Amino acid sequence: MSKASKEIINDLTTGSVSKKLFRFALPFILSTLLQTAYGIIDMMIVGQFVGKTGLSAVSIASQLTWVTTALCMGFTNGGQIIISQLIGSGRRGDLQKTIGTVASSVFIIAVLVTAAGLSLLRPMLTLLSTPAEAYDDAAGYLGIVFLGTLFTFGYNLTSSVFRAMGDSRHPLVFVAIAAGVNLTLDYLFVAVFQWGVRGAAIATIIGQAVAFAFSVRFLYRHREEFCFDFRLASFRLDKPTLSKLVRLGIPFAFQNGAISISFLFVNKYINTYGVVASATFGTGTRIEQFPWVIISGVMMATATMVGQNMGAGKHDRMKKAVNISAAVCAVSAAVFMLLFYLFPREIYSIFTTDPDVLEMCPMFMTALIASLPATSMMCPYQAFIEGIGNAALVMVIALLDGFVSRIVISLLLARVFGLGLMGWFLGYGLAAYVNTILSVIYYYSGIWKKRKSLVG
């Protein structure tokens, strides 16, 4: 392997686990910070210049686009695990056909999602009981986002390749490019040109398109080090690799999709309480991303480290990575729970000055505090399950989390116990306890030690 290849491919199977994990996670944390920052500023601009109807529209549309993005992430996450295990086992010669198969699969899914999304966006908004005041804005935002599906999926694809290679530094650069472009255009399109939420959607897609272009350019210039030649013939579906990818990708996609659909179920009933409740919920889900700056960054690093060490057969390093990750997530959750308890209105006022939303916000923040221990501690153990490639367990947990616990808990709290809107807010987050408990039991049971590497 060349010197350049060593610089790009980061071997996480040797050296200090804590040092390598933190160094690898830091750029992911900064990347998540940038993504969260421009998502927050996006909502701030919409909230200030469009109002609560804009907040409601962006919130509902974002929930729908997350369902479709889940399909992409299922296959890119599956490809990431295969690539990381290939690197851990030293089988770099198989990277060409693996990357080509993943890229071709994601492109096909992007085309299908674009066609389906544009055809069904209005029926989906109607199904979600979108408030009449926000309906047209949500439809406009959603249509633009679906037109940019290829850029969104492509950006997720290149990011997953970098993560699998152990390279967290370059994705940070590309996220910074996306954030810079998006924030500049966001203000220009929404505040100056007054294009409303459609301007916010256009800014987001252009930012992702620019970042995708830069990342592809970098990969092409370093194609030898990344073991992919970018020839047209290389973008093909290798049957054995596709079989592994489907076995991972479908359950991973199902996991994200099931959870997203259950979110939509909760969102549908929240929307029936009116535009204020919808705006409160939508803004709250953005605030929920604050603790994820650290938690998701550590999670991404842990999944790759577990994947590489699974390929290398180094179980002790896998366990150390998970335990360190769990400690970091616990501390992060505790800090944000305190902040959310002490300053609920102050945090909400970052996004909106609407008195009705600010009056309702402590209700959502209370529910968020109650769920944060589970949602934060779920991450290191879920990263472990993904890293070892246990797609079957991922799917089982997704079924319980998405279609059973979140829907059942929400209905019980809202309807049976008569908590109304507060019951829907609580049910949205408390379902994560089911996911977390199952993941923790699996990890500490040691059953996973009998599993073989996907590439072994």
C-alpha positions in Angstrom: 0.0 0.0 0.0 1.3 3.4 -1.0 2.1 6.2 1.5 -0.8 8.3 0.2 -3.1 5.3 0.8 -2.0 5.1 4.4 -2.8 8.7 4.9 -6.3 8.4 3.6 -7.2 4.9 4.9 -7.1 5.1 8.7 -6.4 1.7 10.3 -8.4 1.6 13.5 -7.4 -1.9 14.5 -4.1 -0.9 16.2 -3.0 1.7 18.7 -4.8 3.3 21.6 -8.5 2.8 21.3 -9.4 6.0 23.2 -7.0 8.2 21.3 -7.9 6.8 17.9 -11.6 6.9 18.7 -11.5 10.6 19.8 -9.3 11.7 17.0 -11.6 9.9 14.5 -14.8 11.2 16.2 -13.7 14.8 16.5 -14.2 15.7 12.8 -17.5 13.9 12.9 -18.6 16.0 15.9 -17.5 19.2 14.1 -19.3 18.0 10.9 -22.5 17.3 12.9 -22.1 20.7 14.6 -22.0 22.4 11.2 -24.9 20.4 9.9 -26.9 21.2 13.1 -25.9 24.9 12.9 -27.1 25.4 9.4 -30.3 23.4 10.1 -30.9 25.6 13.1 -30.2 28.8 11.2 -32.4 27.6 8.4 -35.3 27.3 10.9 -34.4 30.6 12.5 -34.5 32.4 9.2 -37.8 30.7 8.3 -39.2 31.4 11.7 -38.3 35.1 11.6 -39.2 35.9 8.0 -42.0 33.4 7.3 -43.5 32.8 10.7 -45.0 29.8 12.5 -46.7 28.5 9.3 -43.2 28.3 7.7 -41.9 26.4 10.8 -44.8 24.0 10.5 -44.3 23.5 6.8 -40.6 22.8 7.0 -41.1 20.5 10.0 -43.7 18.3 8.2 -41.8 18.2 4.9 -38.6 17.3 6.7 -40.2 14.4 8.4 -41.4 13.1 5.0 -38.0 13.5 3.3 -36.4 11.6 6.2 -38.4 8.6 5.3 -37.0 8.5 1.8 -33.5 9.3 3.0 -33.8 6.3 5.2 -33.7 4.1 2.1 -30.5 5.6 1.0 -28.9 5.5 4.4 -29.8 1.8 4.7 -27.7 0.9 1.7 -24.9 3.4 2.4 -24.6 2.2 6.0 -24.6 -1.4 4.8 -21.9 -0.5 2.2 -19.9 1.3 4.9 -19.9 -1.8 7.2 -18.8 -4.1 4.3 -16.0 -1.7 3.3 -14.8 -1.2 6.9 -14.7 -5.0 7.5 -12.8 -5.4 4.2 -10.2 -2.9 5.3 -10.0 -4.5 8.8 -9.3 -7.9 7.2 -6.8 -6.5 4.8 -8.8 -7.3 1.6 -8.5 -4.0 -0.2 -8.6 -5.7 -3.5 -12.3 -6.2 -3.1 -13.0 -2.5 -2.6 -13.5 -1.8 -6.3 -16.5 -4.0 -6.8 -18.0 -3.1 -3.5 -17.9 0.6 -4.0 -19.2 0.2 -7.6 -22.1 -2.0 -6.4 -23.1 0.4 -3.6 -22.9 3.5 -5.9 -25.0 1.8 -8.6 -27.6 0.7 -6.0 -27.9 4.2 -4.5 -28.3 5.8 -7.9 -31.1 3.4 -8.8 -32.9 4.1 -5.5 -32.5 7.9 -6.0 -34.2 7.8 -9.4 -37.1 5.7 -8.0 -37.5 7.9 -4.9 -37.6 11.1 -7.0 -40.3 9.7 -9.2 -42.4 8.3 -6.3 -41.9 11.4 -4.2 -43.0 13.9 -6.8 -46.1 11.8 -7.6 -47.2 11.2 -4.1 -46.2 14.4 -2.2 -49.7 15.9 -1.9 -51.4 12.7 -0.9 -48.7 12.3 1.8 -49.2 15.8 3.1 -53.0 15.2 3.3 -52.4 11.9 5.1 -50.4 13.7 7.7 -53.2 16.2 8.4 -51.0 19.1 7.4 -52.6 22.3 8.7 -54.3 24.2 5.9 -52.2 27.4 6.5 -49.0 25.4 6.0 -50.1 23.0 3.2 -48.9 24.9 0.1 -45.6 25.9 1.7 -45.0 22.2 2.7 -45.8 21.0 -0.8 -43.5 23.6 -2.4 -40.6 22.7 0.0 -41.1 19.0 -0.5 -41.2 19.2 -4.3 -37.9 21.0 -4.5 -36.3 18.6 -2.0 -37.4 15.6 -4.1 -36.0 17.1 -7.2 -32.6 17.2 -5.4 -32.8 13.6 -4.2 -29.8 12.5 -6.4 -27.5 15.2 -4.7 -28.7 14.3 -1.2 -28.2 10.5 -1.8 -24.9 11.1 -3.6 -23.6 13.1 -0.7 -24.6 10.4 1.8 -22.9 7.8 -0.4 -19.5 9.6 -0.6 -19.7 10.4 3.1 -20.2 6.7 3.9 -17.1 5.7 1.8 -15.0 8.2 3.7 -16.3 6.9 7.0 -15.6 3.3 6.1 -12.0 4.2 5.1 -11.5 5.7 8.5 -11.3 9.2 7.0 -13.4 11.7 9.1 -11.4 14.8 8.1 -12.4 15.2 4.5 -16.2 14.9 5.2 -15.8 17.8 7.6 -14.4 19.9 4.8 -17.3 19.0 2.5 -19.9 19.7 5.2 -18.3 23.1 5.8 -18.7 23.8 2.1 -22.3 22.7 2.1 -23.0 24.8 5.3 -21.4 27.9 3.9 -23.3 27.7 0.6 -26.5 26.9 2.3 -26.4 29.6 4.9 -25.5 32.3 2.4 -28.2 31.3 -0.1 -30.7 30.8 2.8 -30.5 34.4 3.8 -30.4 35.6 0.2 -33.4 33.6 -1.0 -35.6 33.8 2.2 -34.8 37.2 3.7 -33.8 39.2 0.7 -35.7 37.7 -2.3 -38.6 36.6 0.0 -39.1 33.3 -1.6 -40.4 31.8 1.6 -39.8 28.1 2.5 -39.1 27.3 -1.2 -36.1 29.5 -1.0 -34.9 27.5 2.1 -35.3 24.3 0.1 -33.4 25.5 -2.9 -30.6 26.7 -0.7 -30.4 23.3 1.0 -30.3 21.4 -2.3 -27.7 23.7 -3.9 -25.5 23.3 -0.8 -25.6 19.5 -0.9 -25.0 19.5 -4.7 -21.9 21.6 -4.3 -20.6 19.4 -1.5 -21.3 16.3 -3.5 -19.4 17.7 -6.5 -16.4 18.5 -4.4 -16.4 15.1 -2.7 -16.6 13.3 -6.0 -13.8 15.4 -7.4 -11.6 14.5 -4.4 -12.4 10.8 -4.7 -11.6 10.9 -8.4 -8.3 12.6 -7.9 -7.4 10.0 -5.3 -9.0 7.1 -7.0 -5.8 4.9 -6.7 -5.7 5.3 -2.9 -9.4 4.7 -2.6 -9.1 1.6 -4.8 -11.8 2.7 -7.3 -11.0 3.7 -10.8 -14.3 5.5 -11.7 -14.6 3.8 -15.1 -18.1 3.4 -16.3 -17.7 -0.4 -16.4 -16.9 -0.3 -12.7 -20.4 1.1 -11.9 -22.0 -2.3 -12.0 -23.8 -4.6 -9.7 -21.6 -7.5 -8.5 -23.9 -10.3 -7.6 -22.1 -11.7 -4.5 -21.5 -8.1 -3.2 -25.1 -7.1 -4.0 -26.3 -10.0 -2.0 -24.4 -8.9 1.1 -25.5 -5.3 0.6 -29.2 -6.2 0.3 -29.0 -8.4 3.4 -27.6 -5.4 5.3 -29.2 -2.5 3.4 -32.8 -3.6 3.5 -32.9 -4.2 7.3 -31.0 -0.9 7.9 -33.3 0.9 5.6 -36.2 -0.7 7.3 -34.9 0.4 10.7 -34.7 4.0 9.7 -37.9 3.9 7.7 -39.9 2.2 10.4 -38.8 4.8 13.0 -39.5 7.6 10.6 -42.9 6.3 9.7 -43.8 6.1 13.4 -42.6 9.7 13.8 -45.0 10.6 11.0 -47.8 8.8 12.8 -47.2 10.9 15.9 -46.7 14.1 13.8 -50.1 13.4 12.1 -51.9 13.6 15.4 -49.9 16.5 16.6 -50.9 18.4 13.5 -54.6 18.0 14.3 -54.0 20.3 17.3 -53.2 23.2 14.9 -50.4 25.1 13.5 -49.0 26.2 17.0 -48.6 22.6 18.1 -47.1 21.7 14.8 -44.6 24.6 15.0 -43.7 23.7 18.6 -43.1 20.1 17.7 -41.1 21.0 14.5 -38.9 23.5 16.4 -38.5 21.0 19.2 -37.2 18.3 16.9 -34.5 20.8 15.8 -33.6 21.6 19.4 -33.4 17.8 19.9 -30.4 17.8 17.6 -28.2 19.9 20.0 -27.0 16.9 22.1 -26.6 14.9 18.9 -23.7 17.1 17.9 -21.5 15.0 20.2 -23.6 11.8 20.4 -24.0 11.1 16.7 -20.3 12.1 16.0 -19.2 9.5 18.5 -21.7 7.0 17.2 -20.4 7.2 13.6 -16.8 6.8 14.7 -17.7 3.8 16.9 -19.6 2.0 14.1 -16.5 2.2 11.9 -14.1 1.2 14.6 -16.3 -1.8 15.5 -16.6 -2.7 11.8 -12.8 -2.6 11.2 -12.0 -4.6 14.3 -14.7 -7.1 13.6 -13.0 -7.7 10.3 -9.7 -8.1 12.2 -11.3 -10.3 14.8 -10.3 -8.0 17.7 -13.2 -8.2 20.1 -11.5 -6.5 23.0 -11.0 -3.3 21.0 -14.6 -3.4 19.9 -15.8 -3.5 23.6 -13.4 -0.7 24.6 -14.7 1.5 21.8 -18.4 0.9 22.9 -17.7 1.5 26.6 -15.8 4.8 25.9 -18.6 5.9 23.6 -21.2 5.1 26.2 -19.4 7.2 28.8 -19.2 10.2 26.5 -22.9 10.0 25.5 -24.0 9.8 29.2 -22.1 13.0 30.1 -23.4 14.8 27.1 -27.0 13.8 27.8 -26.7 15.0 31.5 -25.4 18.4 30.4 -28.2 19.0 27.9 -30.9 17.7 30.2 -29.9 20.4 32.7 -29.9 23.1 30.0 -33.3 22.1 28.6 -34.7 22.1 32.2 -33.4 25.5 33.1 -33.8 27.5 29.8 -36.7 26.0 27.8 -38.2 29.4 26.5 -34.8 30.9 26.0 -33.7 28.1 23.8 -37.0 28.2 21.8 -36.7 31.9 21.4 -33.6 31.3 19.2 -36.0 30.1 16.5 -39.2 32.1 17.0 -40.7 35.0 19.0 -44.2 33.8 18.5 -45.9 34.0 21.9 -48.1 31.0 21.4 -45.2 28.7 20.5 -43.2 30.0 23.4 -46.1 29.4 25.8 -46.4 25.8 24.6 -42.6 25.0 24.4 -42.1 23.8 28.1 -44.4 21.0 27.4 -42.2 19.6 24.6 -39.0 20.3 26.5 -40.3 18.3 29.4 -40.9 15.3 27.1 -37.5 15.8 25.5 -35.7 15.7 28.9 -37.6 12.5 29.8 -36.5 10.7 26.6 -32.9 12.0 26.4 -31.2 9.3 28.6 -32.6 6.6 26.3 -31.9 8.3 23.0 -28.3 9.1 24.0 -27.4 5.7 25.4 -29.0 3.9 22.5 -26.3 5.2 20.2 -23.1 3.4 21.3 -24.9 0.1 21.4 -26.7 0.6 18.2 -23.4 1.5 16.6 -22.0 -1.8 17.9 -24.8 -3.8 16.4 -24.4 -2.0 13.0 -20.7 -2.4 13.1 -20.8 -6.2 13.5 -23.4 -6.3 10.7 -26.2 -7.9 12.7 -28.9 -6.8 10.3 -31.6 -9.2 11.6 -31.4 -7.7 15.1 -31.5 -4.2 13.6 -34.8 -5.1 11.9 -36.4 -6.6 15.0 -35.5 -3.5 17.1 -36.8 -1.3 14.3 -40.2 -3.2 14.3 -40.5 -2.8 18.1 -39.3 0.8 18.2 -41.2 2.1 15.2 -44.4 0.1 14.8 -45.0 -1.1 18.3 -43.5 0.9 21.1 -43.7 4.5 19.7 -47.3 4.1 18.4 -48.6 2.1 21.3 -47.0 4.3 24.0 -48.2 7.5 22.2 -51.8 6.2 21.9 -51.8 5.0 25.5 -50.6 8.3 26.9 -52.6 10.5 24.7 -55.9 8.6 24.5 -56.2 6.1 27.3 -54.5 8.2 30.0 -56.0 11.4 28.6 -52.8 13.4 28.4 -53.7 14.7 24.9 -50.9 16.7 23.2 -48.5 16.0 26.0 -49.1 12.3 25.5 -48.0 12.6 21.9 -44.9 14.6 22.8 -44.0 12.0 25.5 -44.7 9.0 23.2 -42.5 10.5 20.5 -39.4 10.1 22.7 -40.1 7.5 25.4 -40.2 4.7 22.8 -36.4 4.9 22.6 -36.2 3.1 25.9 -37.3 -0.2 24.2 -34.6 0.1 21.6 -31.9 1.0 24.2 -32.8 -1.8 26.6 -32.7 -4.5 23.9 -29.4 -3.2 22.5 -27.8 -3.1 25.9 -29.0 -6.7 26.7 -27.6 -8.0 23.5 -24.2 -6.3 24.0 -23.7 -7.6 27.5 -25.0 -11.1 26.8 -21.9 -11.8 24.7 -24.0 -13.7 22.1 -22.4 -11.6 19.4 -19.0 -13.2 20.0 -20.2 -16.2 18.0 -20.8 -14.1 14.9 -18.4 -14.2 11.9 -17.2 -11.3 9.9 -19.2 -10.5 6.8 -16.1 -10.7 4.7 -14.5 -13.7 6.5 
